[in-house]
Amino acid sequence: MDSIYTYLLINIATIAYPIAQSFERRLKFYNNWRFLFPAMAITGSYFIVWDILKTYYKVWEFNPKYLLGINIINLPIEEWLFFITVPFACVFLYEVLNYYVKKDILGNIAPSISLYLGLILVVLAFLNYDKAYTFVVFLMQGAFLLLHFFVLKRQWLGRFFLAYFVSLVPFMVVNGILTSLPVVIYDNTQNLGIRLYTIPIEDTIYSMMLIMMNITFYEQFRNKSKIKENKHN
């Protein structure tokens, strides 16, 4: 198989099962697509701008050996697809866990996780202000966690953390492939240089922010819909 299809096939493999199972009669995830798609559009827009800037400044770059060669605003088409396939799969996982795990296992400690992890990330960001990837991703996700603790205070936060921790398993597989080939090449002067196998530690926080932002908007849109439905009943 030609290696130029590698990143595209990773995207397809990521989303294939979640799409197929979206029509499963118990979960009926397709009913929630109307909340998911706008959440993905908003979150994806933010991350794509971030990606364009980081690619422009060579914080990371993409190996043409594993790409189709189609670029949009200096980003491979596969990277654009990444912000569709990964959020879709992760929100699907979130809903699967909500359906099958009835108890909110992390509900009681979720606020503490948000507070302390948020503070740690902000402190680490400023201690590493000279490393672009570390500084930006730690600061942004630290601030987002603190926003959830002090302002948003969502009841589903424990559910999110459970989904995130479970998602680290497929994350290690997908990102392991992307960073070991490598499809994505990092400038190690712009990160801590700490790796999980071949994955920069910052990627775990990047993934947390991507999933958390998608679920935040997803739940917001779903909640608004429920409020409207209740008013009409």
Backbone bond lengths (Angstrom), bond angles and torsions (degrees), N, CA, C in turn:
res aa  C-N    CA-C-N  psi(-1)  N-CA   C-N-CA  omega(-1)  CA-C   N-CA-C  phi
1 M - - - 1.465 - - 1.527 110.46 -
2 D 1.325 116.32 138.36 1.458 121.27 179.88 1.522 109.60 -66.29
3 S 1.326 117.31 131.28 1.470 121.67 -175.67 1.523 113.31 -66.87
4 I 1.342 118.56 -16.20 1.469 119.85 -178.37 1.528 112.11 -66.05
5 Y 1.328 117.41 -14.80 1.463 120.83 179.90 1.530 112.40 -91.16
6 T 1.319 117.62 -0.03 1.464 121.51 -172.34 1.521 113.06 -56.12
7 Y 1.327 118.06 -56.83 1.466 120.77 -176.58 1.525 110.55 -65.42
8 L 1.328 117.32 -37.73 1.462 120.85 177.38 1.521 110.71 -61.03
9 L 1.327 117.48 -44.46 1.462 121.38 -179.79 1.524 111.79 -66.94
10 I 1.323 117.14 -33.44 1.466 120.40 175.43 1.529 109.54 -62.48
11 N 1.327 116.61 -42.86 1.466 120.74 176.96 1.525 111.73 -61.74
12 I 1.327 116.08 -45.31 1.467 120.42 -179.37 1.526 110.71 -63.27
13 A 1.327 116.51 -44.26 1.466 120.84 179.59 1.522 111.41 -63.13
14 T 1.326 116.76 -34.08 1.465 121.51 -179.08 1.520 111.78 -65.62
15 I 1.322 116.66 -38.47 1.463 119.98 -171.42 1.526 114.00 -102.31
16 A 1.316 118.37 -14.26 1.469 121.50 -172.94 1.531 112.82 -58.32
17 Y 1.325 116.94 -53.18 1.471 119.74 -178.10 1.525 112.02 -65.85
18 P 1.341 119.86 -47.14 1.470 119.41 177.73 1.527 113.52 -56.84
19 I 1.330 118.07 -38.74 1.470 119.56 177.79 1.524 110.33 -66.27
20 A 1.318 116.65 -46.22 1.466 120.56 -178.94 1.522 111.60 -60.67
21 Q 1.334 116.29 -39.79 1.464 120.79 -177.25 1.531 113.25 -85.34
22 S 1.314 117.23 -4.49 1.469 120.06 178.41 1.523 111.73 -62.99
23 F 1.338 116.55 -22.33 1.458 121.08 -177.39 1.526 111.70 -100.61
24 E 1.318 116.10 8.88 1.467 121.20 177.09 1.529 108.53 -60.25
25 R 1.328 117.26 133.91 1.469 121.56 -166.85 1.520 114.37 -64.44
26 R 1.333 118.32 -25.79 1.466 119.30 179.76 1.521 111.74 -83.23
27 L 1.305 116.67 -45.19 1.465 120.68 -176.19 1.529 112.43 -78.85
28 K 1.330 117.11 -44.37 1.472 123.21 -179.32 1.533 111.43 48.65
29 F 1.312 114.97 50.78 1.463 120.40 -177.12 1.526 112.26 -62.57
30 Y 1.324 117.06 -26.55 1.465 120.21 -179.74 1.522 112.15 -59.49
31 N 1.331 117.12 -25.67 1.469 120.32 177.68 1.526 112.20 -64.69
32 N 1.329 116.33 -21.80 1.468 120.67 -178.35 1.528 113.37 -99.11
33 W 1.310 116.72 2.94 1.467 119.05 -179.93 1.525 111.74 -60.16
34 R 1.336 116.80 -31.77 1.473 119.50 -178.97 1.527 112.11 -65.91
35 F 1.316 117.48 -20.32 1.471 121.51 174.29 1.534 110.57 -92.03
36 L 1.322 114.91 -34.15 1.462 120.29 -175.80 1.527 112.79 -71.22
37 F 1.318 117.36 -45.04 1.467 119.74 -173.84 1.529 113.51 -62.49
38 P 1.337 119.51 -45.22 1.474 117.56 175.35 1.520 112.92 -65.51
39 A 1.334 117.29 -33.38 1.472 120.62 176.77 1.525 110.19 -63.57
40 M 1.321 116.31 -41.86 1.462 121.04 178.51 1.522 111.12 -66.88
41 A 1.331 116.77 -36.83 1.468 120.64 -179.29 1.525 111.22 -65.41
42 I 1.332 116.57 -44.33 1.470 120.95 -179.72 1.525 110.42 -66.60
43 T 1.320 115.64 -50.96 1.467 120.25 -178.97 1.524 111.31 -63.94
44 G 1.319 115.96 -43.69 1.453 120.34 -179.66 1.515 112.68 -60.74
45 S 1.339 116.81 -38.03 1.469 120.67 179.05 1.523 110.74 -60.88
46 Y 1.330 115.40 -43.24 1.464 120.38 179.15 1.528 111.02 -62.87
47 F 1.327 115.77 -48.34 1.463 119.66 -176.21 1.525 112.48 -70.33
48 I 1.313 117.47 -32.26 1.462 119.83 178.93 1.525 110.70 -67.02
49 V 1.341 116.91 -42.24 1.468 119.93 175.89 1.526 109.83 -59.26
50 W 1.323 115.79 -45.61 1.465 122.15 177.27 1.534 109.96 -57.67
51 D 1.327 116.36 -47.13 1.460 121.72 -178.81 1.526 112.21 -62.23
52 I 1.316 115.71 -42.35 1.468 120.41 179.38 1.527 110.29 -60.19
53 L 1.327 115.97 -44.96 1.465 120.27 -179.60 1.522 111.56 -66.03
54 K 1.332 116.66 -44.55 1.467 120.28 -178.84 1.531 111.15 -65.51
55 T 1.328 116.48 -35.30 1.466 119.73 176.90 1.529 110.47 -69.79
56 Y 1.323 115.66 -41.14 1.468 120.62 179.71 1.527 110.99 -60.38
57 Y 1.339 115.99 -41.72 1.467 120.46 -178.74 1.536 112.79 -89.47
58 K 1.333 116.54 9.31 1.470 122.61 173.72 1.529 113.55 63.67
59 V 1.337 116.56 26.83 1.465 119.33 172.57 1.530 108.49 -64.78
60 W 1.318 115.25 -36.56 1.453 121.70 168.48 1.520 108.42 -147.59
61 E 1.313 115.69 164.22 1.462 120.66 177.29 1.517 108.80 -147.57
62 F 1.328 115.73 169.75 1.462 120.86 -174.62 1.524 110.56 -113.86
63 N 1.318 114.62 138.44 1.458 121.83 -177.32 1.533 109.70 -80.73
64 P 1.325 118.82 112.32 1.470 121.32 -176.67 1.525 113.93 -60.64
65 K 1.323 116.72 -18.79 1.468 120.75 179.50 1.523 111.79 -60.02
66 Y 1.353 116.80 -29.14 1.463 121.20 -174.23 1.528 112.75 -110.50
67 L 1.322 117.37 18.23 1.467 122.43 -175.43 1.520 111.34 -122.99
68 L 1.326 115.43 154.76 1.460 120.75 177.74 1.525 111.92 -70.81
69 G 1.325 116.29 -23.07 1.462 120.33 -179.13 1.514 113.86 92.89
70 I 1.345 116.30 10.16 1.467 121.34 177.34 1.521 108.24 -98.18
71 N 1.313 118.00 115.65 1.461 122.95 -178.38 1.524 111.10 -113.44
72 I 1.317 115.72 143.05 1.464 122.74 172.82 1.524 106.98 -126.39
73 I 1.308 116.88 118.05 1.474 123.20 -176.62 1.533 110.43 49.88
74 N 1.296 115.38 49.88 1.468 122.41 174.17 1.528 113.94 70.94
75 L 1.339 117.69 9.93 1.464 120.84 176.53 1.522 109.85 -117.54
76 P 1.331 117.88 138.06 1.467 120.58 175.88 1.529 110.45 -60.31
77 I 1.321 116.45 145.75 1.463 120.71 178.51 1.527 110.88 -56.68
78 E 1.330 116.20 -31.96 1.469 120.22 179.46 1.523 111.86 -64.33
79 E 1.335 117.00 -33.14 1.464 120.08 179.28 1.523 110.55 -71.04
80 W 1.317 116.87 -36.00 1.468 120.30 173.58 1.527 109.88 -61.44
81 L 1.322 115.83 -43.48 1.464 120.37 179.51 1.522 111.83 -64.45
82 F 1.331 116.70 -32.06 1.466 121.98 178.78 1.525 111.05 -54.27
83 F 1.333 117.13 -37.94 1.463 120.96 -177.56 1.524 112.70 -81.25
84 I 1.319 115.66 3.40 1.462 121.96 169.94 1.520 109.65 -106.48
85 T 1.317 115.99 -50.31 1.463 120.05 -173.30 1.523 113.32 -68.72
86 V 1.319 117.19 -44.58 1.471 120.21 -177.21 1.533 112.00 -69.15
87 P 1.342 119.94 -49.48 1.466 118.59 176.38 1.525 112.94 -59.50
88 F 1.333 117.42 -41.01 1.462 120.26 178.69 1.524 110.09 -58.13
89 A 1.326 116.48 -48.73 1.460 121.05 -178.67 1.524 111.86 -64.27
90 C 1.336 117.01 -38.42 1.466 120.67 -176.68 1.527 111.97 -73.64
91 V 1.325 117.38 -38.51 1.469 119.29 176.98 1.530 109.58 -70.16
92 F 1.315 116.94 -34.96 1.464 120.53 173.49 1.530 110.05 -59.57
93 L 1.328 117.07 -46.53 1.466 121.63 177.45 1.521 110.60 -59.35
94 Y 1.315 116.63 -42.81 1.467 122.89 177.73 1.528 110.66 -56.34
95 E 1.332 116.81 -44.55 1.460 120.59 -178.89 1.527 111.76 -72.73
96 V 1.313 117.06 -35.68 1.466 120.42 176.55 1.528 110.21 -61.72
97 L 1.325 116.41 -44.98 1.468 120.40 178.67 1.520 111.00 -66.30
98 N 1.323 117.70 -37.90 1.465 120.58 177.06 1.525 111.04 -61.38
99 Y 1.325 115.77 -36.40 1.468 120.66 -177.63 1.528 111.75 -74.58
100 Y 1.318 116.44 -44.30 1.463 119.91 -172.55 1.527 113.93 -92.73
101 V 1.322 117.57 -25.91 1.474 120.39 178.29 1.526 107.22 -104.42
102 K 1.311 115.93 95.62 1.465 120.75 -172.41 1.529 112.41 -69.84
103 K 1.319 116.46 -34.27 1.462 119.88 -178.30 1.523 110.66 -82.56
104 D 1.326 115.32 136.60 1.472 120.52 176.07 1.529 107.60 -81.40
105 I 1.312 115.76 84.03 1.464 122.87 -170.84 1.528 112.85 -57.06
106 L 1.315 117.14 -40.75 1.468 121.49 -174.92 1.524 112.90 -103.37
107 G 1.323 116.25 8.53 1.460 120.21 -175.74 1.518 114.31 -56.21
108 N 1.332 117.21 -43.08 1.467 120.77 -176.14 1.525 113.25 -70.95
109 I 1.323 116.56 -30.11 1.470 118.66 -176.94 1.528 112.94 -102.44
110 A 1.328 116.84 -4.11 1.470 120.23 -178.19 1.527 113.03 -57.15
111 P 1.355 119.09 -43.68 1.470 118.41 177.95 1.527 112.58 -60.68
112 S 1.328 116.73 -39.87 1.468 120.05 179.08 1.524 111.34 -66.10
113 I 1.337 116.49 -39.86 1.468 119.81 176.79 1.521 109.49 -59.62
114 S 1.336 115.94 -45.41 1.467 120.47 -178.91 1.523 111.41 -61.47
115 L 1.326 116.55 -45.66 1.461 120.85 -177.08 1.527 111.54 -65.49
116 Y 1.322 116.34 -56.13 1.466 119.41 -172.67 1.531 112.33 -71.98
117 L 1.326 116.71 -40.30 1.464 118.50 177.21 1.524 110.17 -66.28
118 G 1.336 116.18 -38.81 1.459 119.80 177.74 1.518 111.91 -60.61
119 L 1.321 117.03 -45.56 1.466 121.22 179.50 1.526 111.40 -64.76
120 I 1.331 116.22 -43.09 1.470 120.26 179.74 1.526 110.60 -61.05
121 L 1.320 116.39 -43.90 1.465 120.00 -178.57 1.525 111.81 -65.09
122 V 1.328 116.91 -40.70 1.466 120.09 179.12 1.528 110.38 -63.84
123 V 1.331 116.59 -44.38 1.469 120.46 178.86 1.531 110.45 -62.04
124 L 1.339 116.37 -46.54 1.468 120.19 179.48 1.527 111.63 -62.53
125 A 1.326 116.18 -34.05 1.469 120.14 178.51 1.520 110.55 -60.68
126 F 1.331 116.36 -48.64 1.465 119.55 -177.06 1.530 112.29 -73.11
127 L 1.327 116.57 -25.72 1.465 119.20 174.81 1.528 111.66 -72.54
128 N 1.333 115.62 -18.22 1.468 120.71 -178.95 1.525 110.78 -125.23
129 Y 1.325 115.30 42.21 1.463 120.98 -176.92 1.527 112.82 -62.81
130 D 1.328 116.79 -19.46 1.467 120.82 -178.54 1.526 113.08 -86.34
131 K 1.337 116.88 -3.09 1.465 121.59 178.62 1.527 107.77 -110.07
132 A 1.317 116.43 106.82 1.466 121.39 -169.43 1.528 113.50 -57.47
133 Y 1.328 117.84 -47.39 1.464 120.00 -177.65 1.521 110.63 -66.34
134 T 1.310 117.05 -49.14 1.463 121.74 179.99 1.521 110.84 -58.83
135 F 1.315 116.74 -50.05 1.461 121.35 -175.98 1.524 111.52 -60.28
136 V 1.310 116.98 -50.76 1.467 120.09 -174.29 1.521 111.80 -68.26
137 V 1.332 118.05 -49.44 1.462 119.55 -174.98 1.526 111.43 -69.57
138 F 1.338 118.74 -38.55 1.460 120.92 178.27 1.526 110.86 -68.15
139 L 1.323 116.65 -42.62 1.465 119.76 -179.39 1.524 111.23 -65.87
140 M 1.333 117.28 -46.41 1.458 120.60 -176.96 1.526 111.94 -66.19
141 Q 1.329 117.32 -45.18 1.460 118.61 179.93 1.520 111.33 -72.96
142 G 1.322 117.71 -34.51 1.463 119.98 174.73 1.513 110.90 -59.96
143 A 1.328 116.72 -45.73 1.464 121.40 178.93 1.526 110.85 -64.84
144 F 1.327 117.19 -37.98 1.466 121.20 -179.44 1.526 110.66 -66.80
145 L 1.328 117.11 -40.64 1.467 120.75 176.54 1.525 111.04 -63.55
146 L 1.325 116.86 -41.54 1.467 120.56 179.11 1.526 110.86 -68.33
147 L 1.320 117.02 -33.88 1.467 120.42 174.70 1.521 110.29 -61.38
148 H 1.323 116.22 -41.94 1.464 119.96 177.63 1.527 111.05 -64.94
149 F 1.322 117.20 -38.93 1.465 119.83 -178.19 1.525 112.11 -70.26
150 F 1.320 117.22 -47.34 1.461 120.71 -172.51 1.530 114.24 -88.57
151 V 1.322 117.47 -28.32 1.468 119.47 -171.82 1.531 112.84 -117.73
152 L 1.313 117.22 -58.73 1.465 120.23 -171.35 1.526 112.92 -72.17
153 K 1.335 117.26 -47.49 1.470 123.42 174.98 1.530 112.36 50.16
154 R 1.315 116.70 51.38 1.461 121.71 -176.44 1.528 112.07 -75.94
155 Q 1.324 115.05 142.97 1.457 121.23 -178.62 1.528 112.47 -71.17
156 W 1.313 116.32 -21.05 1.468 120.17 -176.65 1.532 113.39 -88.38
157 L 1.310 117.95 6.76 1.463 120.98 -173.66 1.533 112.45 -60.14
158 G 1.325 116.52 -40.08 1.463 119.91 177.51 1.517 111.63 -63.44
159 R 1.329 115.27 -38.09 1.463 120.50 176.88 1.528 110.99 -63.71
160 F 1.330 115.67 -39.10 1.461 119.45 177.66 1.524 110.97 -61.92
161 F 1.337 116.88 -48.26 1.466 119.55 -177.40 1.528 111.38 -61.69
162 L 1.338 116.97 -37.91 1.465 119.72 176.76 1.528 109.93 -61.39
163 A 1.327 116.39 -46.96 1.469 120.47 179.66 1.524 110.97 -62.15
164 Y 1.322 115.87 -40.27 1.468 119.29 -179.92 1.522 111.12 -63.58
165 F 1.335 116.78 -47.22 1.466 119.82 -178.45 1.532 111.01 -62.69
166 V 1.335 116.72 -39.96 1.468 119.87 177.63 1.525 110.28 -67.12
167 S 1.333 116.42 -37.19 1.474 120.87 -178.28 1.524 112.47 -65.58
168 L 1.330 117.13 -17.65 1.462 119.54 179.51 1.533 112.23 -64.40
169 V 1.335 116.45 -22.37 1.474 119.45 178.31 1.530 110.33 -68.33
170 P 1.355 119.32 -58.08 1.475 117.82 175.76 1.527 112.66 -65.29
171 F 1.333 116.68 -28.55 1.468 120.66 176.66 1.525 110.62 -58.23
172 M 1.343 116.71 -43.92 1.461 120.39 -179.42 1.532 111.01 -63.88
173 V 1.326 116.25 -34.01 1.467 119.98 179.27 1.526 110.48 -71.02
174 V 1.345 116.14 -53.81 1.469 120.92 -175.74 1.525 110.99 -65.34
175 N 1.330 116.36 -51.34 1.464 119.20 -179.25 1.526 111.96 -69.08
176 G 1.324 115.07 -28.80 1.458 118.61 175.73 1.519 111.24 -61.65
177 I 1.328 116.15 -41.64 1.471 120.50 177.21 1.525 110.31 -67.00
178 L 1.346 115.81 -46.65 1.471 120.25 -176.98 1.526 112.56 -60.75
179 T 1.331 116.31 -35.29 1.468 119.56 -175.13 1.524 113.69 -96.47
180 S 1.329 117.56 -15.90 1.469 119.24 -178.60 1.526 112.41 -90.18
181 L 1.329 117.70 -29.54 1.476 118.75 -178.27 1.529 113.03 -61.29
182 P 1.312 124.01 -49.17 1.462 127.42 -7.27 1.534 111.51 -98.59
183 V 1.347 114.82 147.20 1.464 120.69 169.93 1.525 108.72 -82.75
184 V 1.336 115.02 -41.30 1.466 121.61 178.01 1.528 108.45 -107.95
185 I 1.321 116.15 130.39 1.470 122.23 -178.55 1.527 108.63 -115.20
186 Y 1.326 117.02 125.01 1.461 122.24 -175.83 1.526 111.52 -101.73
187 D 1.324 115.05 145.81 1.464 120.95 169.03 1.526 106.43 -85.39
188 N 1.311 117.24 105.70 1.464 121.06 -173.59 1.525 114.07 -68.63
189 T 1.326 117.94 -9.53 1.467 119.26 173.78 1.523 110.73 -76.19
190 Q 1.351 116.79 -12.25 1.465 121.51 -177.63 1.525 112.51 -105.17
191 N 1.336 117.09 9.13 1.460 120.88 174.37 1.526 109.45 -140.23
192 L 1.311 116.67 176.97 1.465 121.25 -174.78 1.524 113.21 -70.94
193 G 1.314 117.24 -18.25 1.462 119.81 -177.22 1.516 113.23 79.34
194 I 1.348 116.68 11.05 1.466 121.79 177.62 1.526 107.72 -95.31
195 R 1.321 116.67 125.79 1.461 120.75 -175.18 1.529 111.57 -121.01
196 L 1.317 115.14 142.36 1.456 122.70 166.96 1.523 105.08 -100.94
197 Y 1.337 115.78 101.12 1.461 121.67 -168.00 1.529 107.05 63.01
198 T 1.333 119.07 -104.56 1.470 120.35 177.15 1.528 111.88 -114.28
199 I 1.330 116.51 7.98 1.469 121.69 -172.90 1.526 110.61 -96.71
200 P 1.325 118.78 123.62 1.470 120.16 175.30 1.527 110.40 -59.27
201 I 1.322 117.42 138.82 1.460 121.70 -178.35 1.526 111.04 -57.74
202 E 1.320 116.80 -29.39 1.469 121.18 179.42 1.527 111.98 -61.65
203 D 1.329 116.57 -27.93 1.470 119.80 -179.33 1.525 112.03 -63.13
204 T 1.335 117.45 -30.22 1.464 119.81 178.71 1.524 110.70 -67.12
205 I 1.327 116.87 -34.89 1.466 121.17 178.54 1.525 110.09 -77.14
206 Y 1.316 115.97 -37.69 1.470 121.59 174.48 1.530 109.53 -57.32
207 S 1.329 116.12 -46.10 1.460 121.48 179.15 1.525 111.08 -63.63
208 M 1.333 116.78 -41.66 1.460 120.60 178.36 1.524 110.99 -59.10
209 M 1.318 116.17 -44.90 1.460 120.06 -179.11 1.524 111.39 -66.65
210 L 1.328 116.92 -41.46 1.461 120.95 179.15 1.526 110.98 -60.25
211 I 1.318 116.86 -46.66 1.464 120.96 -179.15 1.523 110.76 -69.51
212 M 1.324 116.90 -44.63 1.462 121.31 -176.75 1.528 111.79 -63.42
213 M 1.316 116.72 -40.95 1.458 119.95 -179.74 1.528 110.57 -67.17
214 N 1.325 116.55 -42.36 1.458 119.77 177.44 1.525 111.64 -61.49
215 I 1.318 117.24 -45.16 1.464 120.36 -178.78 1.523 111.00 -69.03
216 T 1.325 117.62 -34.71 1.466 120.86 178.00 1.524 110.56 -59.64
217 F 1.316 117.03 -49.58 1.469 120.29 179.29 1.525 111.33 -70.39
218 Y 1.315 116.37 -38.93 1.468 121.84 178.58 1.523 110.88 -57.59
219 E 1.330 116.92 -48.78 1.460 121.08 179.97 1.530 111.39 -69.55
220 Q 1.327 116.84 -33.51 1.459 120.61 177.59 1.527 110.66 -63.46
221 F 1.315 116.94 -46.84 1.468 120.71 179.06 1.525 111.00 -65.40
222 R 1.315 117.09 -39.42 1.459 120.41 179.73 1.523 110.69 -66.82
223 N 1.325 116.95 -40.88 1.456 120.83 179.52 1.529 111.40 -64.26
224 K 1.326 116.59 -41.37 1.469 120.51 178.15 1.522 110.74 -61.95
225 S 1.323 116.26 -39.16 1.458 120.87 178.92 1.523 111.01 -64.69
226 K 1.334 116.82 -41.33 1.466 120.93 178.77 1.519 111.17 -64.23
227 I 1.336 116.97 -39.77 1.467 121.26 179.05 1.525 110.30 -62.92
228 K 1.334 116.76 -43.58 1.468 121.04 178.79 1.518 111.13 -63.45
229 E 1.344 116.31 -42.08 1.461 120.52 179.86 1.522 111.02 -63.99
230 N 1.334 116.79 -39.60 1.463 120.70 179.33 1.522 112.01 -66.25
231 K 1.327 116.51 -34.21 1.468 120.49 178.74 1.525 111.67 -67.59
232 H 1.340 115.27 -32.80 1.460 119.90 -177.74 1.522 112.37 -82.41
233 N 1.343 116.15 -15.38 1.473 120.11 -179.33 1.527 111.61 -88.57
